[in-house]
Amino acid sequence: MIIAEHLSGYPVSKARSNTMFATPMFLVALFALIVAMHRGVTRRADASLRAQFEAEGSGGAVSRQMMRVAGFSV
């Protein structure tokens, strides 16, 4: 431990402390980025499907296809 402290110029515990703080912060930021991207993709897909549904009406092919995908037999 004294050798590592001598070579780096910093105490080993200080470097380990910085790494232990940075890693969870990086993971939280990565998770937040993935969630934000997923929400954007989901909103765009929902808007697209909603526009198709409204254009064809409730008896159209899109509504039947959406019900089939959801597990209903129509």
MDTraj code that builds the backbone (N, CA, C; nanometers):
import mdtraj as md
import numpy as np

residues = "MET ILE ILE ALA GLU HIS LEU SER GLY TYR PRO VAL SER LYS ALA ARG SER ASN THR MET PHE ALA THR PRO MET PHE LEU VAL ALA LEU PHE ALA LEU ILE VAL ALA MET HIS ARG GLY VAL THR ARG ARG ALA ASP ALA SER LEU ARG ALA GLN PHE GLU ALA GLU GLY SER GLY GLY ALA VAL SER ARG GLN MET MET ARG VAL ALA GLY PHE SER VAL".split()
xyz = np.array([
    [0.0818, -0.1184, 0.0000],
    [0.0000, 0.0000, 0.0000],
    [0.0861, 0.1247, 0.0000],
    [0.1973, 0.1192, 0.0674],
    [0.2879, 0.2334, 0.0699],
    [0.3500, 0.2535, -0.0680],
    [0.3790, 0.1443, -0.1392],
    [0.4375, 0.1554, -0.2734],
    [0.3373, 0.2212, -0.3685],
    [0.2135, 0.1784, -0.3655],
    [0.1119, 0.2371, -0.4527],
    [0.0908, 0.3844, -0.4199],
    [0.0964, 0.4172, -0.2939],
    [0.0800, 0.5560, -0.2530],
    [0.1977, 0.6395, -0.3019],
    [0.3149, 0.5830, -0.2986],
    [0.4342, 0.6546, -0.3409],
    [0.4333, 0.6766, -0.4928],
    [0.3904, 0.5787, -0.5722],
    [0.3939, 0.5900, -0.7174],
    [0.2890, 0.6877, -0.7710],
    [0.1710, 0.6872, -0.7151],
    [0.0647, 0.7719, -0.7690],
    [0.0664, 0.9129, -0.7116],
    [0.1188, 0.9295, -0.5944],
    [0.1186, 1.0601, -0.5320],
    [-0.0073, 1.0864, -0.4513],
    [-0.1068, 1.0007, -0.4640],
    [-0.2323, 1.0136, -0.3898],
    [-0.2502, 0.8922, -0.3008],
    [-0.3157, 0.9087, -0.1917],
    [-0.3462, 0.7921, -0.1094],
    [-0.4371, 0.6964, -0.1867],
    [-0.4182, 0.5695, -0.1676],
    [-0.4978, 0.4693, -0.2380],
    [-0.6448, 0.4834, -0.2026],
    [-0.6752, 0.5134, -0.0788],
    [-0.8146, 0.5241, -0.0378],
    [-0.8846, 0.6402, -0.1089],
    [-0.8163, 0.7482, -0.1403],
    [-0.8757, 0.8621, -0.2102],
    [-0.9150, 0.8231, -0.3529],
    [-0.8271, 0.7535, -0.4222],
    [-0.8569, 0.7104, -0.5585],
    [-0.9726, 0.6116, -0.5588],
    [-0.9739, 0.5224, -0.4651],
    [-1.0813, 0.4232, -0.4569],
    [-1.2132, 0.4924, -0.4240],
    [-1.2084, 0.5947, -0.3410],
    [-1.3282, 0.6686, -0.3041],
    [-1.3875, 0.7402, -0.4253],
    [-1.3037, 0.8009, -0.5082],
    [-1.3515, 0.8691, -0.6287],
    [-1.4147, 0.7704, -0.7254],
    [-1.3560, 0.6547, -0.7412],
    [-1.4094, 0.5532, -0.8311],
    [-1.5417, 0.4998, -0.7784],
    [-1.5509, 0.4813, -0.6489],
    [-1.6740, 0.4286, -0.5909],
    [-1.7868, 0.5310, -0.5991],
    [-1.7555, 0.6583, -0.6112],
    [-1.8578, 0.7602, -0.6284],
    [-1.8957, 0.7755, -0.7761],
    [-1.7990, 0.7674, -0.8639],
    [-1.8225, 0.7910, -1.0057],
    [-1.9004, 0.6770, -1.0710],
    [-1.8751, 0.5552, -1.0319],
    [-1.9415, 0.4411, -1.0945],
    [-2.0927, 0.4430, -1.0738],
    [-2.1442, 0.4588, -0.9528],
    [-2.2904, 0.4652, -0.9390],
    [-2.3517, 0.5859, -1.0107],
    [-2.2823, 0.6987, -1.0108],
    [-2.3339, 0.8168, -1.0809],
    [-2.3425, 0.7902, -1.2312],
    [-2.2427, 0.7225, -1.2867],
    [-2.2448, 0.6877, -1.4285],
    [-2.3613, 0.5943, -1.4586],
    [-2.3836, 0.4953, -1.3726],
    [-2.4928, 0.4006, -1.3944],
    [-2.6292, 0.4692, -1.3856],
    [-2.6449, 0.5614, -1.2928],
    [-2.7712, 0.6351, -1.2805],
    [-2.7940, 0.7205, -1.4053],
    [-2.6901, 0.7872, -1.4524],
    [-2.7024, 0.8698, -1.5721],
    [-2.7346, 0.7846, -1.6946],
    [-2.6722, 0.6687, -1.7061],
    [-2.6989, 0.5785, -1.8176],
    [-2.8433, 0.5292, -1.8137],
    [-2.8913, 0.4927, -1.6962],
    [-3.0288, 0.4477, -1.6809],
    [-3.1267, 0.5591, -1.7183],
    [-3.0995, 0.6815, -1.6744],
    [-3.1870, 0.7948, -1.7065],
    [-3.1895, 0.8206, -1.8568],
    [-3.0768, 0.8063, -1.9229],
    [-3.0705, 0.8248, -2.0675],
    [-3.1531, 0.7194, -2.1399],
    [-3.1424, 0.5947, -2.0979],
    [-3.2184, 0.4868, -2.1606],
    [-3.3680, 0.5076, -2.1407],
    [-3.4081, 0.5471, -2.0210],
    [-3.5499, 0.5712, -1.9939],
    [-3.6022, 0.6852, -2.0808],
    [-3.5267, 0.7930, -2.0927],
    [-3.5702, 0.9069, -2.1738],
    [-3.5827, 0.8686, -2.3204],
    [-3.4887, 0.7920, -2.3715],
    [-3.4951, 0.7488, -2.5105],
    [-3.6141, 0.6566, -2.5325],
    [-3.6391, 0.5657, -2.4392],
    [-3.7513, 0.4733, -2.4522],
    [-3.8837, 0.5490, -2.4523],
    [-3.8956, 0.6480, -2.3663],
    [-4.0195, 0.7267, -2.3617],
    [-4.0419, 0.8009, -2.4921],
    [-3.9356, 0.8545, -2.5523],
    [-3.9486, 0.9252, -2.6799],
    [-3.9947, 0.8333, -2.7915],
    [-3.9361, 0.7152, -2.7977],
    [-3.9735, 0.6180, -2.9011],
    [-4.1176, 0.5742, -2.8806],
    [-4.1567, 0.5487, -2.7558],
    [-4.2919, 0.5037, -2.7265],
    [-4.3947, 0.6115, -2.7618],
    [-4.3639, 0.7357, -2.7306],
    [-4.4578, 0.8444, -2.7620],
    [-4.4766, 0.8603, -2.9121],
    [-4.3665, 0.8517, -2.9878],
    [-4.3782, 0.8641, -3.1331],
    [-4.4596, 0.7500, -3.1925],
    [-4.4358, 0.6277, -3.1456],
    [-4.5109, 0.5130, -3.1954],
    [-4.6579, 0.5245, -3.1585],
    [-4.6852, 0.5707, -3.0384],
    [-4.8236, 0.5873, -2.9950],
    [-4.8948, 0.6927, -3.0793],
    [-4.8289, 0.8020, -3.1071],
    [-4.8891, 0.9073, -3.1887],
    [-4.9169, 0.8574, -3.3298],
    [-4.8257, 0.7790, -3.3832],
    [-4.8449, 0.7248, -3.5173],
    [-4.9636, 0.6297, -3.5222],
    [-4.9706, 0.5385, -3.4254],
    [-5.0833, 0.4448, -3.4215],
    [-5.2150, 0.5172, -3.3962],
    [-5.2123, 0.6179, -3.3113],
    [-5.3343, 0.6939, -3.2827],
    [-5.3835, 0.7670, -3.4085],
    [-5.2917, 0.8219, -3.4860],
    [-5.3294, 0.8911, -3.6097],
    [-5.3907, 0.7934, -3.7093],
    [-5.3326, 0.6743, -3.7222],
    [-5.3889, 0.5724, -3.8118],
    [-5.5273, 0.5302, -3.7645],
    [-5.5417, 0.5101, -3.6356],
    [-5.6693, 0.4667, -3.5806],
    [-5.7783, 0.5711, -3.6049],
    [-5.7448, 0.6973, -3.5822],
    [-5.8425, 0.8041, -3.6017],
    [-5.8775, 0.8236, -3.7485],
    [-5.7833, 0.7980, -3.8379],
    [-5.8095, 0.8135, -3.9817],
    [-5.9050, 0.7056, -4.0326],
    [-5.8942, 0.5850, -3.9797],
    [-5.9767, 0.4747, -4.0285],
    [-6.1054, 0.4558, -3.9498],
    [-6.1112, 0.5077, -3.8308],
    [-6.2305, 0.4895, -3.7484],
    [-6.2204, 0.3627, -3.6641],
    [-6.3194, 0.3435, -3.5772],
    [-6.3119, 0.2319, -3.4828],
    [-6.3353, 0.0966, -3.5490],
    [-6.3926, 0.0918, -3.6668],
    [-6.4171, -0.0364, -3.7335],
    [-6.3130, -0.0695, -3.8368],
    [-6.2052, 0.0064, -3.8427],
    [-6.1040, -0.0123, -3.9456],
    [-6.0115, -0.1292, -3.9177],
    [-5.9268, -0.1563, -4.0158],
    [-5.8333, -0.2687, -4.0078],
    [-5.7287, -0.2471, -3.8982],
    [-5.6902, -0.1226, -3.8756],
    [-5.5871, -0.0950, -3.7751],
    [-5.6376, -0.1327, -3.6361],
    [-5.7629, -0.0991, -3.6066],
    [-5.8146, -0.1308, -3.4733],
    [-5.8233, -0.2821, -3.4537],
    [-5.8646, -0.3554, -3.5587],
    [-5.8690, -0.5019, -3.5469],
    [-5.7288, -0.5598, -3.5306],
    [-5.6333, -0.5058, -3.6039],
    [-5.4962, -0.5540, -3.5918],
    [-5.4418, -0.5267, -3.4511],
    [-5.4708, -0.4091, -3.3955],
    [-5.4233, -0.3773, -3.2613],
    [-5.4848, -0.4724, -3.1582],
    [-5.6109, -0.5061, -3.1776],
    [-5.6765, -0.5996, -3.0843],
    [-5.6169, -0.7397, -3.0965],
    [-5.5845, -0.7824, -3.2202],
    [-5.5211, -0.9136, -3.2395],
    [-5.3853, -0.9188, -3.1701],
    [-5.3077, -0.8120, -3.1849],
    [-5.1756, -0.8060, -3.1210],
    [-5.1909, -0.8131, -2.9687],
    [-5.2989, -0.7528, -2.9157],
    [-5.3217, -0.7532, -2.7722],
    [-5.3727, -0.8871, -2.7213],
    [-5.4066, -0.9788, -2.8134],
    [-5.4479, -1.1132, -2.7706],
    [-5.5932, -1.1442, -2.7903],
    [-5.6706, -1.0515, -2.8441],
    [-5.8120, -1.0763, -2.8689],
    [-5.8286, -1.1413, -3.0061],
    [-5.9298, -1.2235, -3.0207],
    [-5.9581, -1.2834, -3.1515],
    [-6.0780, -1.2123, -3.2118],
    [-6.0496, -1.1244, -3.3070],
    [-6.1559, -1.0478, -3.3736],
    [-6.1506, -1.0720, -3.5226],
])
top = md.Topology()
chain = top.add_chain()
for i, resn in enumerate(residues, 1):
    res = top.add_residue(resn, chain, resSeq=i)
    for name in ("N", "CA", "C"):
        top.add_atom(name, md.element.get_by_symbol(name[0]), res)
traj = md.Trajectory(xyz[None], top)
